Amino acid sequence: MNEVLKVPTMAQYMAEGKQPEVLFWVGCAGSFDDRAKKITKAFAKLLNRCQVDFAVLGTEEGCTGDPAKRAGNEFLFQMQALMNIQVLDGYEVKKIVTTCPHCFNTLKNEYPELGGSYEVMHHTQFLKALLNEGRLKVEGGMFKGKRITYHDPCYLGRANNEYEAPRDLLRKLEVELVEMKRCKSRGLCCGAGGAQMFKEPEKGNKDINIERTEEALETEPTIIAAGCPFCNTMMTDGVKAKEKENDIQVMDVAEMIANAADL
């Protein structure tokens, strides 16, 4: 099913004197990383299907400043944040949805102290709300009955206490959801947070993403579900390191919902 993706920009909306229901904040990973672009497309496809009136900033979107802040460069973070706030406020943005928990956490919890206050939702929360409103239909399709384990992103789970929205969506796919030993508030970081995504790990006995992948593999899943492009990368690398990439997929919850009915 090849759908034509409609992804308007805020500039186009402004030119027509209209305001979308929600701004889709794509984030650096979702814009530039080839794997994460597939998550962006899947989510945009779902928004189109549910007839959600949304827009993106396009070239006007800058990095939220999360990596700079986590790496200790507060000055750079504030510069990036203030530029984004200026753009968001210029468009009178009230509600933001993003597929990246790092962007979600920064926009939701750190922008207000710099004067940028918005209603910010993670894409799994937004999809759950669409489901509750009857605008989104979720079918098991190709995933029905498959063993799935879900990895909690740190910035969605422990930092913002959201554990149920992604799991509720997965259950709607009629999968067999199997939890890892360390999950929810006790979940183990994949190793990408705190700006670690952009550097090689320090020397140690084992990379943390390998440790986490081993915990996922213990559940004998066919798919490791994620809700974060960084986690997706780290878990995919872990699966490759274990030479299991032919047996196990790593997929974002949005990709699973978008693809369920396609085959």
C-alpha positions as CSV (number, residue, x, y, z in Angstrom):
1,M,0.0,0.0,0.0
2,N,1.9,3.0,-1.2
3,E,0.4,6.1,0.4
4,V,1.4,9.6,-0.7
5,L,2.8,11.3,2.3
6,K,1.5,14.8,2.9
7,V,3.9,16.7,5.2
8,P,3.1,20.4,5.2
9,T,5.4,23.0,6.9
10,M,4.4,25.6,9.4
11,A,5.4,28.3,6.9
12,Q,2.8,26.9,4.5
13,Y,0.1,27.0,7.2
14,M,1.1,30.5,8.2
15,A,0.8,31.7,4.5
16,E,-2.7,30.3,4.4
17,G,-3.6,31.9,7.8
18,K,-4.2,28.5,9.4
19,Q,-3.0,26.7,12.5
20,P,-2.4,22.9,12.6
21,E,-3.7,20.7,15.4
22,V,-0.2,19.7,16.3
23,L,3.4,20.4,15.3
24,F,5.4,17.3,14.5
25,W,8.9,17.8,15.9
26,V,11.0,15.5,13.7
27,G,14.4,15.8,15.6
28,C,17.9,15.4,14.3
29,A,17.8,11.5,14.2
30,G,14.5,11.5,12.4
31,S,15.7,14.0,9.9
32,F,19.2,12.8,9.1
33,D,19.7,9.2,10.2
34,D,18.6,6.8,7.4
35,R,17.2,4.2,9.8
36,A,15.3,6.8,11.9
37,K,13.9,8.4,8.8
38,K,11.8,5.3,8.4
39,I,10.3,5.9,11.8
40,T,9.5,9.5,10.8
41,K,7.8,8.3,7.6
42,A,5.8,5.7,9.5
43,F,4.5,8.2,12.0
44,A,3.7,10.8,9.3
45,K,1.8,8.0,7.5
46,L,-0.2,7.3,10.6
47,L,-1.0,11.0,11.1
48,N,-2.2,11.2,7.5
49,R,-4.3,8.0,7.9
50,C,-6.0,9.4,11.1
51,Q,-6.6,12.7,9.3
52,V,-4.6,14.7,11.9
53,D,-4.0,18.2,10.8
54,F,-0.2,18.5,11.4
55,A,2.8,20.4,10.2
56,V,6.6,20.3,10.6
57,L,9.1,23.2,10.8
58,G,11.3,21.7,8.0
59,T,14.5,23.7,7.6
60,E,13.5,26.0,10.4
61,E,13.8,23.2,13.0
62,G,17.1,23.2,14.9
63,C,18.5,20.7,17.3
64,T,16.8,21.0,20.7
65,G,20.2,21.2,22.4
66,D,19.8,17.9,24.3
67,P,23.2,16.5,23.3
68,A,25.0,19.8,24.1
69,K,23.3,20.0,27.5
70,R,24.1,16.3,28.4
71,A,27.7,16.8,27.3
72,G,28.0,19.8,29.7
73,N,27.8,22.6,27.2
74,E,25.0,24.7,28.8
75,F,25.9,27.8,26.8
76,L,25.4,26.0,23.4
77,F,22.2,24.4,24.7
78,Q,20.7,27.7,25.7
79,M,21.6,29.2,22.3
80,Q,20.0,26.4,20.4
81,A,16.9,26.4,22.7
82,L,16.3,30.1,22.4
83,M,16.5,30.0,18.6
84,N,13.9,27.2,18.6
85,I,11.7,29.0,21.1
86,Q,11.8,32.1,18.9
87,V,10.6,30.1,15.9
88,L,8.0,28.2,17.8
89,D,6.5,31.3,19.4
90,G,6.6,33.1,16.1
91,Y,4.3,30.4,14.8
92,E,2.2,30.5,18.0
93,V,2.8,26.7,18.5
94,K,0.8,25.3,21.4
95,K,1.1,21.5,21.0
96,I,4.1,19.4,19.9
97,V,4.5,15.7,19.2
98,T,7.8,14.0,18.7
99,T,9.1,10.5,18.0
100,C,12.3,11.2,20.0
101,P,12.2,10.9,23.9
102,H,15.3,13.2,24.1
103,C,13.5,16.0,22.2
104,F,10.3,15.2,24.2
105,N,12.1,15.5,27.5
106,T,14.0,18.7,26.6
107,L,11.0,20.5,25.0
108,K,8.7,19.5,27.8
109,N,10.9,19.9,30.9
110,E,13.7,22.3,30.0
111,Y,12.3,24.8,27.6
112,P,9.8,26.3,30.1
113,E,12.7,27.8,32.2
114,L,13.9,29.6,29.1
115,G,10.4,30.9,28.3
116,G,9.1,28.2,25.9
117,S,6.0,26.5,27.4
118,Y,4.2,24.0,25.2
119,E,2.1,20.9,25.5
120,V,4.5,18.2,24.5
121,M,3.7,14.5,23.7
122,H,5.7,11.5,22.8
123,H,4.4,9.8,19.7
124,T,3.2,6.7,21.6
125,Q,1.2,9.0,23.9
126,F,-0.3,10.8,20.9
127,L,-1.1,7.5,19.1
128,K,-2.8,6.2,22.3
129,A,-4.9,9.4,22.5
130,L,-5.9,8.9,18.8
131,L,-6.8,5.3,19.7
132,N,-8.9,6.4,22.6
133,E,-10.7,9.0,20.5
134,G,-11.5,6.3,17.8
135,R,-9.4,8.1,15.2
136,L,-6.8,5.4,15.0
137,K,-7.6,1.7,14.3
138,V,-4.9,-0.8,15.3
139,E,-5.0,-4.3,13.9
140,G,-2.7,-7.3,14.7
141,G,-2.1,-8.1,11.1
142,M,1.4,-9.4,10.4
143,F,2.4,-9.1,14.1
144,K,-0.5,-11.0,15.6
145,G,0.7,-13.6,18.1
146,K,4.4,-12.7,17.6
147,R,6.7,-12.6,20.7
148,I,7.7,-9.0,21.3
149,T,9.8,-7.5,24.0
150,Y,9.7,-3.7,24.6
151,H,12.7,-1.7,25.7
152,D,11.9,1.4,27.8
153,P,13.7,4.6,26.6
154,C,15.2,6.3,29.7
155,Y,13.8,9.8,28.8
156,L,10.3,8.4,28.3
157,G,10.3,5.9,31.2
158,R,12.2,7.0,34.2
159,A,12.5,10.6,33.3
160,N,8.8,11.1,32.5
161,N,7.1,8.1,34.0
162,E,5.5,6.9,30.8
163,Y,5.5,3.1,30.6
164,E,2.0,2.2,29.6
165,A,1.2,4.1,26.3
166,P,3.7,2.1,24.2
167,R,2.7,-1.2,25.8
168,D,-1.0,-0.5,25.3
169,L,-0.4,0.1,21.6
170,L,1.6,-3.2,21.3
171,R,-1.2,-5.1,23.1
172,K,-3.7,-3.7,20.5
173,L,-1.5,-5.4,17.9
174,E,-2.4,-8.7,19.6
175,V,1.2,-9.6,20.1
176,E,2.6,-11.8,22.9
177,L,4.3,-9.1,25.0
178,V,7.2,-10.5,27.0
179,E,9.0,-8.3,29.5
180,M,12.7,-8.3,30.1
181,K,13.9,-8.9,33.7
182,R,14.8,-5.2,34.0
183,C,11.9,-3.2,32.7
184,K,9.8,-0.1,33.4
185,S,11.3,1.9,36.3
186,R,14.1,-0.7,36.6
187,G,14.8,-0.7,32.8
188,L,18.5,-0.7,31.7
189,C,19.7,2.2,29.6
190,C,20.8,1.2,26.0
191,G,23.9,3.4,26.4
192,A,23.0,6.2,24.0
193,G,21.7,8.8,26.5
194,G,23.7,11.7,27.9
195,A,25.2,12.5,24.5
196,Q,26.9,9.0,24.5
197,M,25.2,8.3,21.2
198,F,27.8,10.4,19.4
199,K,31.0,8.9,20.8
200,E,32.8,5.6,21.2
201,P,32.2,4.0,24.7
202,E,34.9,4.1,27.3
203,K,36.9,0.9,27.8
204,G,35.2,-1.8,30.0
205,N,34.3,-5.4,30.0
206,K,31.2,-5.1,27.9
207,D,29.4,-2.4,26.0
208,I,26.1,-1.5,27.7
209,N,24.1,-2.0,24.5
210,I,25.4,-5.5,24.3
211,E,24.3,-6.1,27.9
212,R,20.8,-4.8,27.2
213,T,20.5,-6.7,23.9
214,E,21.4,-9.9,25.8
215,E,18.6,-9.2,28.2
216,A,16.2,-8.7,25.2
217,L,17.4,-12.0,23.6
218,E,16.7,-13.9,26.8
219,T,13.0,-13.3,26.1
220,E,13.3,-15.1,22.7
221,P,11.5,-12.3,20.8
222,T,10.9,-12.1,17.0
223,I,10.9,-8.3,17.4
224,I,12.5,-5.9,19.9
225,A,10.1,-2.9,20.0
226,A,11.5,0.6,20.8
227,G,10.1,4.1,21.2
228,C,13.3,6.0,20.5
229,P,15.6,6.4,17.5
230,F,18.7,6.3,19.7
231,C,17.6,3.1,21.4
232,N,16.7,1.7,18.0
233,T,20.3,2.2,16.8
234,M,21.9,0.8,20.0
235,M,19.7,-2.3,20.0
236,T,20.1,-2.9,16.3
237,D,23.9,-2.7,16.8
238,G,23.6,-5.2,19.7
239,V,21.5,-7.6,17.6
240,K,24.1,-7.4,14.8
241,A,27.0,-8.0,17.3
242,K,25.2,-11.1,18.4
243,E,24.7,-12.1,14.7
244,K,21.0,-12.4,15.1
245,E,19.9,-9.8,12.6
246,N,18.4,-12.4,10.3
247,D,16.1,-13.7,13.1
248,I,15.2,-10.6,15.1
249,Q,14.1,-7.1,14.0
250,V,14.3,-3.9,16.0
251,M,11.3,-1.7,15.2
252,D,9.7,1.4,16.5
253,V,6.1,1.1,17.9
254,A,4.9,3.5,15.2
255,E,6.5,1.4,12.4
256,M,4.7,-1.7,13.8
257,I,1.3,0.0,13.8
258,A,1.8,1.6,10.3
259,N,3.0,-1.7,8.8
260,A,0.6,-4.1,10.6
261,A,-2.1,-3.8,8.0
262,D,0.1,-3.2,5.0
263,L,1.0,-6.9,4.2
